Amino acid sequence: MSRNEFIQACLKNDKTARHQLIEQHYGHLMGMCRRYAKSNEQADTFFSQAFIDIFKHLPEYEDNQDLNAWIKKTFLNSLILQLKSNRTEYYVTTTARVDERKPHTDLFHQAEQDDPNNLLVEDYIKALQKMPCSFRAVYNLRVIENMGLKETCDLLEINEDSAKNTLERARHEFSKNIKLKMQGY
């Protein structure tokens, strides 16, 4: 089946085609959900709603676009909307202060086999999930998704100073959570 035929089948609510689309992207997109969610249960909810949104917006997909990139962007937009819809959770912040003299490390990007801390990817995901929602959102977009500052600010509807401050605080919180995990907590 060609890509156009596949998309047309999904648009016509062909269950086999829709299931195949979900299966093709499950691993990567569920990993994304787990990074943005506070729990695996919330990640499942995010995933389901984001795929509902993908199918809802599928008529907007144009043949000249990269399907995988379009799915990822649509999925990410859905995740951010879901995060922002829970205002009481999204705007929770911590009063932790960041020591600007300390270097920043990006522990999440280390491969398991090269990890001197002997932590698993699951440990890093749990460290992310312990962070406040706004911290997870900014950290994921800037550090893991490698999104630019302006694009992050536009997507989250925040100003640059807030994004920079939240990122610093998120890095501090993530590092603290990793250190606690390494100490066995």
SVG drawing of the C-alpha trace seen along z (x, -y; Angstrom):
<svg xmlns="http://www.w3.org/2000/svg" viewBox="-14 -38 45 42">
<polyline fill="none" stroke="black" stroke-width="0.4" points="0.0,0.0 1.4,-3.4 1.7,-6.2 -1.3,-8.1 -3.4,-4.9 -2.4,-4.4 -3.4,-7.9 -6.6,-7.6 -7.4,-4.3 -6.8,-6.1 -9.0,-9.0 -11.8,-6.5 -11.5,-5.0 -10.0,-1.8 -9.2,-0.1 -6.3,1.9 -4.6,-1.1 -5.1,-3.2 -3.8,-0.4 -0.8,-0.1 -0.1,-3.8 -0.3,-3.6 2.0,-0.5 4.6,-2.2 4.9,-5.1 4.1,-3.6 7.6,-3.3 8.9,-6.7 5.7,-8.6 5.0,-6.7 8.5,-7.5 7.7,-11.2 4.5,-10.9 6.3,-9.3 8.8,-12.2 6.1,-14.8 3.7,-13.0 3.9,-12.8 3.1,-9.1 2.8,-6.1 -1.0,-6.3 -1.0,-9.9 1.3,-9.0 -1.3,-6.4 -4.0,-9.1 -1.7,-11.6 -0.9,-9.0 -4.6,-8.1 -5.7,-11.7 -2.7,-12.7 -3.6,-10.0 -7.2,-11.1 -5.9,-14.5 -3.6,-13.1 -6.6,-11.3 -8.7,-14.5 -6.0,-16.6 -5.1,-14.0 -7.1,-15.7 -4.7,-18.7 -1.7,-16.5 -0.3,-17.4 1.3,-14.8 4.6,-16.8 5.2,-16.7 7.3,-14.2 4.7,-12.0 6.8,-11.1 7.8,-14.8 4.1,-15.8 3.0,-13.1 5.6,-14.1 4.8,-17.8 1.0,-17.2 1.6,-14.7 3.8,-17.2 1.3,-20.0 -1.4,-17.7 0.8,-16.9 1.4,-20.5 -2.3,-21.4 -3.1,-18.5 -0.4,-19.8 -1.7,-23.3 -5.3,-22.3 -4.6,-21.2 -3.8,-24.7 -3.5,-23.7 -0.7,-21.2 0.9,-23.2 1.7,-26.3 3.0,-24.6 6.6,-25.7 9.2,-25.2 11.1,-27.7 14.5,-26.0 17.2,-28.4 19.8,-27.5 23.5,-27.9 24.5,-29.5 28.2,-28.7 27.6,-24.9 28.0,-23.4 25.0,-21.9 25.0,-18.2 22.5,-16.5 22.2,-13.2 19.2,-12.1 21.2,-11.8 23.7,-9.3 23.3,-5.8 22.6,-3.1 25.8,-1.2 27.9,-4.3 26.2,-5.5 28.8,-5.7 25.9,-5.9 24.6,-2.5 21.1,-3.9 18.5,-2.7 16.5,-4.9 13.5,-4.1 15.4,-5.9 15.9,-9.0 12.2,-9.0 11.1,-8.7 13.4,-11.6 11.6,-13.7 8.2,-12.5 9.0,-13.8 9.4,-17.3 6.6,-19.9 4.7,-19.9 6.0,-23.3 9.6,-22.1 9.0,-18.9 7.6,-20.8 10.4,-23.3 13.1,-20.7 11.8,-18.3 11.3,-21.0 14.7,-22.7 17.0,-19.8 15.5,-16.6 13.6,-17.9 16.4,-20.6 13.7,-23.2 14.8,-26.8 14.0,-29.3 11.5,-31.4 9.7,-28.3 9.5,-26.9 8.1,-30.2 5.6,-30.4 4.4,-26.8 4.1,-27.2 2.9,-30.8 5.5,-32.1 8.1,-34.9 11.8,-34.2 12.9,-35.1 10.3,-32.7 11.5,-29.9 15.2,-30.5 14.4,-30.6 12.2,-27.5 14.9,-25.6 17.6,-26.4 15.3,-25.3 14.3,-22.2 17.9,-21.3 18.6,-21.7 15.5,-19.6 16.4,-16.9 20.0,-16.7 18.7,-16.6 16.3,-13.7 19.1,-11.8 21.4,-12.2 18.6,-10.9 18.2,-7.9 21.9,-7.2 21.8,-7.3 19.0,-4.7 16.0,-6.9"/>
</svg>
